[in-house]
């Protein structure tokens, strides 16, 4: 038995790839709230995607990871998944604005919080 205390077993020692989880569960565990200030760099690089509030972030990330163009194309055509433009940023984002995010390399998908 280990002599480590709970505090010595930090979350940084946990790797979700060590668990047998399906892709949607992994993506769900990898979502998080991130401030606009931290996301600006991804916007500047052109790799930030904005997803409408009413669309499931994790499901959309899974569809992108699975290269499911049949599911992604309608979102793009309806402009529910798009590159945010400067007008959207000005209207919705202050440095402290928090957005739900998930990475589907090379993209970061963000969604405004209700």
Contact map, one row per residue, 1 for C-alpha under 8 A:
111000000000000000000000000000000000000000000000000000000000000000000000000000000000000000000000000000000000000000
111100000000000000000000000000000000000000000000000000000000000000000000000000000000000000000000000000000000000000
111110000000000000000000000000000000000000000000000000000000000000000000000000000000000000000000000000000000000000
011111111000000000000000000000000000000000000000000000000000000000000000000000000000000000000000000000000000000000
001111111000000000000000000000000000000000000000000000000000000000000000000000000000000000000000000000000000000000
000111111100000000000000000000000000000000000000000000000000000000000000000000000000000000000000000000000000000000
000111111100000000000000000000000000000000000000000000000000000000000000000000000000000000000000000000000000000000
000111111100000000000000000000000000000000000000000000000000000000000000000000000000000000000000000000000000000000
000111111110100000000000000000000000000000000000000000000000000000000000000000000000000000000000000000000000000000
000001111111110000000000000000000000000000000000000000000000000000000000000000000000000000000000000000000000000000
000000001111110000000000000000000000000000000000000000000000000000000000000000000000000000000000000000000000000000
000000000111111000000000000000000000000000000000000000000000000000000000000000000000000000000000000000000000000000
000000001111111000000000000000000000000000000000000000000000000000000000000000000000000000000000000000000000000000
000000000111111101000000000000000000000000000000000000000000000000000000000000000000000000000000000000000000000000
000000000001111111100000000000000000000000000000000000000000000000000000000000000000000000000000000000000000000000
000000000000011111100000010000000000000000000000000000000000000000000000000000000000000000000000000000000000000000
000000000000001111111000000000000000000000000000000000000000000000000000000000000000000000000000000000000000000000
000000000000011111110000000000000000000000000000000000000000000000000000000000000000000000000000000000000000000000
000000000000001111111000000000000000000000000000000000000000000000000000000000000000000000000000000000000000000000
000000000000000011111100000000000000000000000000000000000000000000000000000000000000000000000000000000000000000000
000000000000000010111110110000000000000000000000000000000000000000000000000000000000000000000000000000000000000000
000000000000000000011111110000000000000000000000000000000000000000000000000000000000000000000000000000000000000000
000000000000000000001111111000000000000000000000000000000000010000000000000000000000000000000000000000000000000000
000000000000000000000111111100000000000000000000000000000110010000000000000000000000000000000000000000000000000000
000000000000000000001111111110000000000000000000000000000000000000000000000000000000000000000000000000000000000000
000000000000000100001111111111000000000000000000000000000000000000000000000000000000000000000000000000000000000000
000000000000000000000011111111100000000000000000000000000100110000000000000000000000000000000000000001000000000000
000000000000000000000001111111100000000000000000000000000100000000000000000000000000000000000000000000000000000000
000000000000000000000000111111100000000000000000000000000000000000000000000000000000000000000000000000000000000000
000000000000000000000000011111110000000000000000000000000000000000000000000000000000000000000000000001100000000000
000000000000000000000000001111111000000000000000000000000100000000000000000000000000000000000000000111100000000000
000000000000000000000000000001111100000000000000000000000000000000000000000000000000000000000000000111000000000000
000000000000000000000000000000111110000000000000000000000000000000000000000000000000000000000000011110000000000000
000000000000000000000000000000011111011000000000000000000000000000000000000000000000000000000000011110000000000000
000000000000000000000000000000001111111000000000000000000000000000000000000000000000000000000011111000000000000000
000000000000000000000000000000000111111100000000000000000000000000000000000000000000000000001111111000000000000000
000000000000000000000000000000000011111100000000000000000000000000000000000000000000000000000111100000000000000000
000000000000000000000000000000000111111110000000000000000000000000000000000000000000000000000000000000000000000000
000000000000000000000000000000000111111111100001000000000000000000000000000000000000000000000000000000000000000000
000000000000000000000000000000000001111111110000000000000000000000000000000000000000000000000000000000000000000000
000000000000000000000000000000000000011111111000000000000000000000000000000000000000000000000000000000000000000000
000000000000000000000000000000000000001111111111000000000000000000000000000000000000000000000000000000000001000000
000000000000000000000000000000000000001111111111000000000000000000000000000000000001000000000000000000000000000000
000000000000000000000000000000000000000111111110000000000000000000000000000000000000000000000000000000000000000000
000000000000000000000000000000000000000011111111000000000000000000000000000000000000000000000000000000000000000000
000000000000000000000000000000000000000001111111000000000000000000000000000000000010000000000000000000000000000000
000000000000000000000000000000000000000001111111100000000000000000000000000000000010000000000000000000000111000000
000000000000000000000000000000000000001001101111110000000000000000000000000000000011000000000000000000000011110000
000000000000000000000000000000000000000000000011111000000000000000000000000000001111000000000000000000000011110000
000000000000000000000000000000000000000000000001111100000000000000000000000000011111000000000000000000000000111000
000000000000000000000000000000000000000000000000111110101000000000000000000000011100000000000000000000000000111100
000000000000000000000000000000000000000000000000011111100000000000000000000000011000000000000000000000000000001100
000000000000000000000000000000000000000000000000001111110000000000000000000000000000000000000000000000000000001111
000000000000000000000000000000000000000000000000000111110000000000000000000000000000000000000000000000000000000000
000000000000000000000000000000000000000000000000001111111001000000000000000000010000000000000000000000000000000000
000000000000000000000000000000000000000000000000000011111111000000000000000000000000000000000000000000000000000000
000000000000000000000000000000000000000000000000001000111111100000000000000000000000000000000000000001000000101000
000000000000000000000001001100100000000000000000000000011111110000000000000000000000000000000000000001000000000000
000000000000000000000001000000000000000000000000000000011111111000000000000000000000000000000000000000000000000000
000000000000000000000000000000000000000000000000000000111111111100000001000000000000000000000000000000000000000000
000000000000000000000000001000000000000000000000000000001111111110000000000000000000000000000000000001110000100000
000000000000000000000011001000000000000000000000000000000111111111000000000000000000000000000000000000000000000000
000000000000000000000000000000000000000000000000000000000011111111111011000000000000000000000000000000000000000000
000000000000000000000000000000000000000000000000000000000001111111111001000000000000000000000000000000010000000000
000000000000000000000000000000000000000000000000000000000000111111110000000000000000000000000000000000010000000000
000000000000000000000000000000000000000000000000000000000000011111110000000000000000000000000000000000000000000000
000000000000000000000000000000000000000000000000000000000000001111111000000000000000000000000000000000000000000000
000000000000000000000000000000000000000000000000000000000000001111111111000000000000000000000000000000000000000000
000000000000000000000000000000000000000000000000000000000000001100111111100000000000000000000000000000000000000000
000000000000000000000000000000000000000000000000000000000000000000011111110000000000000000000000000000000000000000
000000000000000000000000000000000000000000000000000000000000001000011111111000000000000000000000000000000000000000
000000000000000000000000000000000000000000000000000000000001001100011111111100000000000000000000000000000000000000
000000000000000000000000000000000000000000000000000000000000000000001111111110000000000000000000000000000000000000
000000000000000000000000000000000000000000000000000000000000000000000111111111000000000000000000000000000000000000
000000000000000000000000000000000000000000000000000000000000000000000011111111111000000000000000000000000000000000
000000000000000000000000000000000000000000000000000000000000000000000001111111111100000000000000000000000000000000
000000000000000000000000000000000000000000000000000000000000000000000000111111110000000000000000000000000000000000
000000000000000000000000000000000000000000000000000000000000000000000000011111111000000000000000000000000000000000
000000000000000000000000000000000000000000000000000000000000000000000000001111111100000000000000000000000000000000
000000000000000000000000000000000000000000000000011100100000000000000000001111111100000000000000000000000000000000
000000000000000000000000000000000000000000000000111100000000000000000000001101111110000000000000000000000000000000
000000000000000000000000000000000000000000000000111000000000000000000000000100111111000000000000000000000000000000
000000000000000000000000000000000000000000000111110000000000000000000000000000001111100000000000000000000000000000
000000000000000000000000000000000000000000100001110000000000000000000000000000000111110110000000000000000000000000
000000000000000000000000000000000000000000000000000000000000000000000000000000000011111110000000000000000000000000
000000000000000000000000000000000000000000000000000000000000000000000000000000000001111111000000000000000000000000
000000000000000000000000000000000000000000000000000000000000000000000000000000000000111111100000000000000000000000
000000000000000000000000000000000000000000000000000000000000000000000000000000000001111111111000000000000000000000
000000000000000000000000000000000000000000000000000000000000000000000000000000000001111111111000000000000000000000
000000000000000000000000000000000000000000000000000000000000000000000000000000000000011111111100000000000000000000
000000000000000000000000000000000000000000000000000000000000000000000000000000000000001111111000000000000000000000
000000000000000000000000000000000000000000000000000000000000000000000000000000000000000111111100100000000000000000
000000000000000000000000000000000001000000000000000000000000000000000000000000000000000111111111100000000000000000
000000000000000000000000000000000001100000000000000000000000000000000000000000000000000001011111100000000000000000
000000000000000000000000000000000011100000000000000000000000000000000000000000000000000000001111100000000000000000
000000000000000000000000000000000011100000000000000000000000000000000000000000000000000000001111110000000000000000
000000000000000000000000000000000011100000000000000000000000000000000000000000000000000000011111111000000000000000
000000000000000000000000000000001111000000000000000000000000000000000000000000000000000000000001111100000000000110
000000000000000000000000000000001111000000000000000000000000000000000000000000000000000000000000111110000000011110
000000000000000000000000000000111100000000000000000000000000000000000000000000000000000000000000011111000000011110
000000000000000000000000000000111100000000000000000000000000000000000000000000000000000000000000001111100001111000
000000000000000000000000001001110000000000000000000000001100100000000000000000000000000000000000000111110001110000
000000000000000000000000000001100000000000000000000000000000100000000000000000000000000000000000000011111111100000
000000000000000000000000000000000000000000000000000000000000100110000000000000000000000000000000000001111111100000
000000000000000000000000000000000000000000000000000000000000000000000000000000000000000000000000000000111111000000
000000000000000000000000000000000000000000000010000000000000000000000000000000000000000000000000000000111111000000
000000000000000000000000000000000000000000000011100000000000000000000000000000000000000000000000000000111111100000
000000000000000000000000000000000000000001000011100000000000000000000000000000000000000000000000000011111111110000
000000000000000000000000000000000000000000000001111000001000100000000000000000000000000000000000000011110011111000
000000000000000000000000000000000000000000000001111000000000000000000000000000000000000000000000001111000001111100
000000000000000000000000000000000000000000000000011110001000000000000000000000000000000000000000001110000000111110
000000000000000000000000000000000000000000000000001110000000000000000000000000000000000000000000011100000000011111
000000000000000000000000000000000000000000000000000010000000000000000000000000000000000000000000011100000000001111
000000000000000000000000000000000000000000000000000010000000000000000000000000000000000000000000000000000000000111
